[in-house]
Amino acid sequence: MPRKKKAKGKLKLKTHKATSKRFRLTSTGKLMRTKGSKSHLRRRKSKRTKRLLDEMLPVEGSGIRKRVHRLAPYLSKRKAKPSARSGGVSK
């Protein structure tokens, strides 16, 4: 059986899925991140605290920004605040 010929050119980079789920790129190109502490032990937190955890914050450090772009090179420009249709919480 003959071997497959290797494709010439650059290889596709794989996206780190956890990174693509945690970060969003706004339409202006700002990188936004989600907050942590949302998964468990939520019963003891106040409603206000839980509501504040839904907000997304802009990524400040250039080193972190570079690392995220390296892990998720095809990070598309998605909404920083997901709509109710896409499964996010509407306000």
N, CA, C and O atoms as a GROMACS GRO file, in nm:
protein
  364
    1MET      N    1   0.084  -0.118   0.000
    1MET     CA    2   0.000   0.000   0.000
    1MET      C    3   0.089   0.125   0.000
    1MET      O    4   0.179   0.136   0.083
    2PRO      N    5   0.066   0.217  -0.092
    2PRO     CA    6   0.152   0.336  -0.098
    2PRO      C    7   0.127   0.432   0.018
    2PRO      O    8   0.015   0.442   0.069
    3ARG      N    9   0.232   0.500   0.057
    3ARG     CA   10   0.220   0.597   0.165
    3ARG      C   11   0.152   0.723   0.116
    3ARG      O   12   0.158   0.758  -0.002
    4LYS      N   13   0.086   0.790   0.210
    4LYS     CA   14   0.024   0.918   0.175
    4LYS      C   15   0.133   1.023   0.164
    4LYS      O   16   0.229   1.024   0.242
    5LYS      N   17   0.119   1.111   0.069
    5LYS     CA   18   0.215   1.220   0.054
    5LYS      C   19   0.187   1.326   0.159
    5LYS      O   20   0.071   1.356   0.189
    6LYS      N   21   0.294   1.382   0.214
    6LYS     CA   22   0.277   1.487   0.314
    6LYS      C   23   0.232   1.615   0.246
    6LYS      O   24   0.277   1.649   0.137
    7ALA      N   25   0.140   1.685   0.313
    7ALA     CA   26   0.092   1.812   0.261
    7ALA      C   27   0.199   1.918   0.278
    7ALA      O   28   0.261   1.928   0.384
    8LYS      N   29   0.219   1.996   0.176
    8LYS     CA   30   0.317   2.103   0.184
    8LYS      C   31   0.253   2.225   0.248
    8LYS      O   32   0.132   2.244   0.239
    9GLY      N   33   0.334   2.306   0.312
    9GLY     CA   34   0.284   2.425   0.378
    9GLY      C   35   0.281   2.408   0.529
    9GLY      O   36   0.332   2.310   0.583
   10LYS      N   37   0.220   2.504   0.594
   10LYS     CA   38   0.214   2.501   0.740
   10LYS      C   39   0.106   2.406   0.788
   10LYS      O   40   0.005   2.385   0.721
   11LEU      N   41   0.130   2.350   0.905
   11LEU     CA   42   0.031   2.262   0.967
   11LEU      C   43  -0.072   2.346   1.041
   11LEU      O   44  -0.044   2.458   1.083
   12LYS      N   45  -0.190   2.288   1.056
   12LYS     CA   46  -0.293   2.356   1.135
   12LYS      C   47  -0.257   2.343   1.282
   12LYS      O   48  -0.209   2.238   1.325
   13LEU      N   49  -0.280   2.447   1.358
   13LEU     CA   50  -0.255   2.444   1.501
   13LEU      C   51  -0.381   2.399   1.572
   13LEU      O   52  -0.492   2.433   1.531
   14LYS      N   53  -0.364   2.324   1.679
   14LYS     CA   54  -0.479   2.279   1.756
   14LYS      C   55  -0.513   2.382   1.862
   14LYS      O   56  -0.424   2.437   1.927
   15THR      N   57  -0.641   2.406   1.880
   15THR     CA   58  -0.689   2.499   1.980
   15THR      C   59  -0.700   2.428   2.114
   15THR      O   60  -0.752   2.317   2.122
   16HIS      N   61  -0.651   2.493   2.219
   16HIS     CA   62  -0.666   2.442   2.355
   16HIS      C   63  -0.809   2.473   2.398
   16HIS      O   64  -0.844   2.589   2.420
   17LYS      N   65  -0.892   2.368   2.409
   17LYS     CA   66  -1.035   2.387   2.426
   17LYS      C   67  -1.071   2.457   2.556
   17LYS      O   68  -1.165   2.537   2.559
   18ALA      N   69  -0.999   2.430   2.664
   18ALA     CA   70  -1.029   2.496   2.792
   18ALA      C   71  -1.005   2.647   2.781
   18ALA      O   72  -1.079   2.726   2.841
   19THR      N   73  -0.902   2.686   2.705
   19THR     CA   74  -0.874   2.828   2.686
   19THR      C   75  -0.983   2.894   2.605
   19THR      O   76  -1.026   3.005   2.636
   20SER      N   77  -1.030   2.827   2.500
   20SER     CA   78  -1.132   2.886   2.415
   20SER      C   79  -1.265   2.901   2.488
   20SER      O   80  -1.347   2.987   2.453
   21LYS      N   81  -1.288   2.818   2.591
   21LYS     CA   82  -1.411   2.831   2.668
   21LYS      C   83  -1.402   2.940   2.774
   21LYS      O   84  -1.505   2.995   2.815
   22ARG      N   85  -1.281   2.972   2.820
   22ARG     CA   86  -1.264   3.068   2.929
   22ARG      C   87  -1.247   3.212   2.880
   22ARG      O   88  -1.272   3.306   2.956
   23PHE      N   89  -1.207   3.229   2.756
   23PHE     CA   90  -1.177   3.364   2.706
   23PHE      C   91  -1.265   3.397   2.587
   23PHE      O   92  -1.307   3.308   2.513
   24ARG      N   93  -1.292   3.526   2.569
   24ARG     CA   94  -1.368   3.577   2.455
   24ARG      C   95  -1.294   3.697   2.398
   24ARG      O   96  -1.221   3.766   2.469
   25LEU      N   97  -1.313   3.720   2.272
   25LEU     CA   98  -1.255   3.836   2.205
   25LEU      C   99  -1.370   3.927   2.166
   25LEU      O  100  -1.462   3.883   2.097
   26THR      N  101  -1.366   4.053   2.207
   26THR     CA  102  -1.473   4.145   2.173
   26THR      C  103  -1.457   4.194   2.030
   26THR      O  104  -1.356   4.166   1.965
   27SER      N  105  -1.556   4.266   1.981
   27SER     CA  106  -1.550   4.315   1.843
   27SER      C  107  -1.440   4.418   1.825
   27SER      O  108  -1.392   4.438   1.713
   28THR      N  109  -1.400   4.485   1.933
   28THR     CA  110  -1.291   4.582   1.924
   28THR      C  111  -1.155   4.516   1.939
   28THR      O  112  -1.052   4.582   1.924
   29GLY      N  113  -1.153   4.384   1.969
   29GLY     CA  114  -1.027   4.311   1.979
   29GLY      C  115  -0.976   4.296   2.120
   29GLY      O  116  -0.864   4.247   2.141
   30LYS      N  117  -1.056   4.338   2.219
   30LYS     CA  118  -1.015   4.322   2.359
   30LYS      C  119  -1.036   4.178   2.402
   30LYS      O  120  -1.136   4.115   2.365
   31LEU      N  121  -0.943   4.126   2.480
   31LEU     CA  122  -0.953   3.989   2.531
   31LEU      C  123  -1.019   3.994   2.668
   31LEU      O  124  -0.972   4.063   2.759
   32MET      N  125  -1.129   3.920   2.683
   32MET     CA  126  -1.203   3.920   2.808
   32MET      C  127  -1.194   3.781   2.871
   32MET      O  128  -1.188   3.679   2.802
   33ARG      N  129  -1.191   3.780   3.006
   33ARG     CA  130  -1.182   3.653   3.077
   33ARG      C  131  -1.300   3.639   3.173
   33ARG      O  132  -1.358   3.738   3.217
   34THR      N  133  -1.334   3.513   3.203
   34THR     CA  134  -1.440   3.487   3.300
   34THR      C  135  -1.380   3.484   3.440
   34THR      O  136  -1.258   3.472   3.456
   35LYS      N  137  -1.464   3.494   3.539
   35LYS     CA  138  -1.418   3.486   3.677
   35LYS      C  139  -1.427   3.342   3.726
   35LYS      O  140  -1.504   3.262   3.673
   36GLY      N  141  -1.347   3.310   3.827
   36GLY     CA  142  -1.347   3.177   3.885
   36GLY      C  143  -1.445   3.167   4.001
   36GLY      O  144  -1.525   3.258   4.022
   37SER      N  145  -1.438   3.059   4.075
   37SER     CA  146  -1.522   3.034   4.195
   37SER      C  147  -1.669   3.026   4.162
   37SER      O  148  -1.752   3.070   4.241
   38LYS      N  149  -1.704   2.971   4.045
   38LYS     CA  150  -1.844   2.965   4.006
   38LYS      C  151  -1.902   2.825   4.009
   38LYS      O  152  -2.023   2.808   3.997
   39SER      N  153  -1.817   2.725   4.027
   39SER     CA  154  -1.866   2.589   4.006
   39SER      C  155  -1.933   2.527   4.128
   39SER      O  156  -2.040   2.467   4.116
   40HIS      N  157  -1.874   2.540   4.245
   40HIS     CA  158  -1.935   2.477   4.361
   40HIS      C  159  -1.922   2.568   4.483
   40HIS      O  160  -1.858   2.673   4.477
   41LEU      N  161  -1.983   2.527   4.595
   41LEU     CA  162  -1.990   2.607   4.719
   41LEU      C  163  -2.061   2.739   4.694
   41LEU      O  164  -2.021   2.843   4.747
   42ARG      N  165  -2.167   2.736   4.615
   42ARG     CA  166  -2.240   2.858   4.583
   42ARG      C  167  -2.354   2.884   4.680
   42ARG      O  168  -2.410   2.994   4.682
   43ARG      N  169  -2.390   2.785   4.761
   43ARG     CA  170  -2.504   2.805   4.851
   43ARG      C  171  -2.473   2.907   4.959
   43ARG      O  172  -2.562   2.979   5.005
   44ARG      N  173  -2.348   2.914   4.999
   44ARG     CA  174  -2.313   3.006   5.107
   44ARG      C  175  -2.283   3.148   5.056
   44ARG      O  176  -2.262   3.239   5.136
   45LYS      N  177  -2.280   3.165   4.926
   45LYS     CA  178  -2.252   3.298   4.870
   45LYS      C  179  -2.381   3.376   4.855
   45LYS      O  180  -2.487   3.319   4.828
   46SER      N  181  -2.371   3.506   4.873
   46SER     CA  182  -2.490   3.590   4.859
   46SER      C  183  -2.528   3.604   4.712
   46SER      O  184  -2.447   3.577   4.624
   47LYS      N  185  -2.652   3.647   4.687
   47LYS     CA  186  -2.698   3.666   4.550
   47LYS      C  187  -2.615   3.769   4.477
   47LYS      O  188  -2.586   3.755   4.358
   48ARG      N  189  -2.576   3.873   4.550
   48ARG     CA  190  -2.496   3.980   4.490
   48ARG      C  191  -2.360   3.927   4.443
   48ARG      O  192  -2.314   3.959   4.334
   49THR      N  193  -2.297   3.846   4.528
   49THR     CA  194  -2.166   3.787   4.494
   49THR      C  195  -2.177   3.697   4.372
   49THR      O  196  -2.092   3.702   4.283
   50LYS      N  197  -2.284   3.615   4.367
   50LYS     CA  198  -2.302   3.525   4.254
   50LYS      C  199  -2.329   3.603   4.126
   50LYS      O  200  -2.285   3.565   4.018
   51ARG      N  201  -2.402   3.713   4.139
   51ARG     CA  202  -2.431   3.797   4.023
   51ARG      C  203  -2.304   3.862   3.970
   51ARG      O  204  -2.286   3.876   3.849
   52LEU      N  205  -2.216   3.904   4.061
   52LEU     CA  206  -2.090   3.967   4.021
   52LEU      C  207  -1.995   3.869   3.954
   52LEU      O  208  -1.908   3.910   3.877
   53LEU      N  209  -2.010   3.738   3.983
   53LEU     CA  210  -1.925   3.637   3.921
   53LEU      C  211  -1.957   3.618   3.773
   53LEU      O  212  -1.876   3.563   3.699
   54ASP      N  213  -2.076   3.663   3.728
   54ASP     CA  214  -2.115   3.647   3.588
   54ASP      C  215  -2.042   3.744   3.496
   54ASP      O  216  -2.034   3.720   3.376
   55GLU      N  217  -1.989   3.853   3.552
   55GLU     CA  218  -1.923   3.954   3.469
   55GLU      C  219  -1.792   3.902   3.412
   55GLU      O  220  -1.728   3.814   3.469
   56MET      N  221  -1.754   3.959   3.300
   56MET     CA  222  -1.626   3.926   3.239
   56MET      C  223  -1.533   4.046   3.254
   56MET      O  224  -1.578   4.161   3.247
   57LEU      N  225  -1.404   4.019   3.273
   57LEU     CA  226  -1.306   4.125   3.294
   57LEU      C  227  -1.207   4.128   3.177
   57LEU      O  228  -1.176   4.023   3.121
   58PRO      N  229  -1.158   4.245   3.141
   58PRO     CA  230  -1.055   4.250   3.035
   58PRO      C  231  -0.922   4.198   3.087
   58PRO      O  232  -0.887   4.220   3.203
   59VAL      N  233  -0.847   4.130   3.000
   59VAL     CA  234  -0.716   4.078   3.035
   59VAL      C  235  -0.617   4.192   3.022
   59VAL      O  236  -0.608   4.255   2.916
   60GLU      N  237  -0.541   4.220   3.129
   60GLU     CA  238  -0.453   4.336   3.131
   60GLU      C  239  -0.312   4.304   3.083
   60GLU      O  240  -0.258   4.376   2.999
   61GLY      N  241  -0.250   4.199   3.135
   61GLY     CA  242  -0.110   4.171   3.107
   61GLY      C  243  -0.084   4.127   2.964
   61GLY      O  244  -0.159   4.045   2.910
   62SER      N  245   0.020   4.181   2.902
   62SER     CA  246   0.051   4.144   2.764
   62SER      C  247   0.105   4.002   2.755
   62SER      O  248   0.086   3.935   2.654
   63GLY      N  249   0.172   3.955   2.861
   63GLY     CA  250   0.224   3.819   2.862
   63GLY      C  251   0.112   3.716   2.862
   63GLY      O  252   0.120   3.615   2.793
   64ILE      N  253   0.008   3.744   2.939
   64ILE     CA  254  -0.107   3.653   2.944
   64ILE      C  255  -0.179   3.656   2.810
   64ILE      O  256  -0.223   3.552   2.760
   65ARG      N  257  -0.191   3.774   2.752
   65ARG     CA  258  -0.258   3.788   2.622
   65ARG      C  259  -0.186   3.706   2.515
   65ARG      O  260  -0.249   3.640   2.433
   66LYS      N  261  -0.052   3.712   2.517
   66LYS     CA  262   0.028   3.635   2.421
   66LYS      C  263   0.007   3.485   2.440
   66LYS      O  264  -0.006   3.410   2.343
   67ARG      N  265   0.004   3.443   2.567
   67ARG     CA  266  -0.012   3.301   2.598
   67ARG      C  267  -0.148   3.250   2.552
   67ARG      O  268  -0.159   3.139   2.499
   68VAL      N  269  -0.251   3.331   2.572
   68VAL     CA  270  -0.386   3.291   2.530
   68VAL      C  271  -0.392   3.280   2.378
   68VAL      O  272  -0.452   3.186   2.326
   69HIS      N  273  -0.332   3.375   2.308
   69HIS     CA  274  -0.334   3.370   2.161
   69HIS      C  275  -0.253   3.252   2.108
   69HIS      O  276  -0.282   3.200   2.000
   70ARG      N  277  -0.153   3.210   2.183
   70ARG     CA  278  -0.075   3.093   2.143
   70ARG      C  279  -0.155   2.965   2.164
   70ARG      O  280  -0.149   2.872   2.084
   71LEU      N  281  -0.232   2.960   2.276
   71LEU     CA  282  -0.312   2.842   2.305
   71LEU      C  283  -0.437   2.834   2.217
   71LEU      O  284  -0.480   2.725   2.179
   72ALA      N  285  -0.495   2.949   2.184
   72ALA     CA  286  -0.616   2.951   2.100
   72ALA      C  287  -0.592   3.046   1.984
   72ALA      O  288  -0.640   3.160   1.987
   73PRO      N  289  -0.520   3.002   1.881
   73PRO     CA  290  -0.484   3.093   1.771
   73PRO      C  291  -0.603   3.135   1.686
   73PRO      O  292  -0.598   3.240   1.623
   74TYR      N  293  -0.709   3.055   1.683
   74TYR     CA  294  -0.825   3.086   1.599
   74TYR      C  295  -0.940   3.137   1.684
   74TYR      O  296  -1.056   3.117   1.648
   75LEU      N  297  -0.910   3.201   1.795
   75LEU     CA  298  -1.014   3.253   1.884
   75LEU      C  299  -1.095   3.355   1.807
   75LEU      O  300  -1.047   3.464   1.776
   76SER      N  301  -1.219   3.318   1.776
   76SER     CA  302  -1.301   3.405   1.692
   76SER      C  303  -1.355   3.522   1.773
   76SER      O  304  -1.358   3.518   1.896
   77LYS      N  305  -1.398   3.622   1.702
   77LYS     CA  306  -1.454   3.739   1.769
   77LYS      C  307  -1.597   3.706   1.808
   77LYS      O  308  -1.691   3.722   1.730
   78ARG      N  309  -1.612   3.659   1.934
   78ARG     CA  310  -1.744   3.626   1.986
   78ARG      C  311  -1.786   3.732   2.084
   78ARG      O  312  -1.704   3.811   2.131
   79LYS      N  313  -1.914   3.734   2.116
   79LYS     CA  314  -1.964   3.832   2.211
   79LYS      C  315  -1.908   3.805   2.349
   79LYS      O  316  -1.903   3.690   2.394
   80ALA      N  317  -1.867   3.910   2.417
   80ALA     CA  318  -1.815   3.895   2.553
   80ALA      C  319  -1.927   3.860   2.649
   80ALA      O  320  -1.904   3.792   2.749
   81LYS      N  321  -2.046   3.906   2.620
   81LYS     CA  322  -2.163   3.872   2.701
   81LYS      C  323  -2.250   3.782   2.615
   81LYS      O  324  -2.320   3.833   2.527
   82PRO      N  325  -2.251   3.649   2.636
   82PRO     CA  326  -2.332   3.561   2.553
   82PRO      C  327  -2.480   3.590   2.570
   82PRO      O  328  -2.526   3.622   2.679
   83SER      N  329  -2.554   3.580   2.461
   83SER     CA  330  -2.698   3.611   2.464
   83SER      C  331  -2.774   3.492   2.523
   83SER      O  332  -2.719   3.385   2.544
   84ALA      N  333  -2.904   3.514   2.550
   84ALA     CA  334  -2.987   3.410   2.606
   84ALA      C  335  -3.007   3.296   2.508
   84ALA      O  336  -3.026   3.182   2.549
   85ARG      N  337  -3.004   3.326   2.380
   85ARG     CA  338  -3.025   3.223   2.278
   85ARG      C  339  -2.910   3.123   2.277
   85ARG      O  340  -2.931   3.004   2.254
   86SER      N  341  -2.789   3.170   2.304
   86SER     CA  342  -2.672   3.081   2.301
   86SER      C  343  -2.647   3.011   2.434
   86SER      O  344  -2.544   2.946   2.450
   87GLY      N  345  -2.739   3.023   2.529
   87GLY     CA  346  -2.725   2.951   2.654
   87GLY      C  347  -2.677   3.038   2.769
   87GLY      O  348  -2.667   2.990   2.882
   88GLY      N  349  -2.646   3.165   2.743
   88GLY     CA  350  -2.602   3.255   2.849
   88GLY      C  351  -2.718   3.309   2.928
   88GLY      O  352  -2.833   3.286   2.894
   89VAL      N  353  -2.688   3.380   3.033
   89VAL     CA  354  -2.791   3.438   3.118
   89VAL      C  355  -2.824   3.577   3.067
   89VAL      O  356  -2.735   3.661   3.053
   90SER      N  357  -2.950   3.602   3.039
   90SER     CA  358  -2.989   3.735   2.991
   90SER      C  359  -3.029   3.823   3.109
   90SER      O  360  -3.079   3.774   3.210
   91LYS      N  361  -3.005   3.951   3.096
   91LYS     CA  362  -3.039   4.044   3.205
   91LYS      C  363  -3.141   4.145   3.160
   91LYS      O  364  -3.181   4.231   3.238
   0.00000   0.00000   0.00000
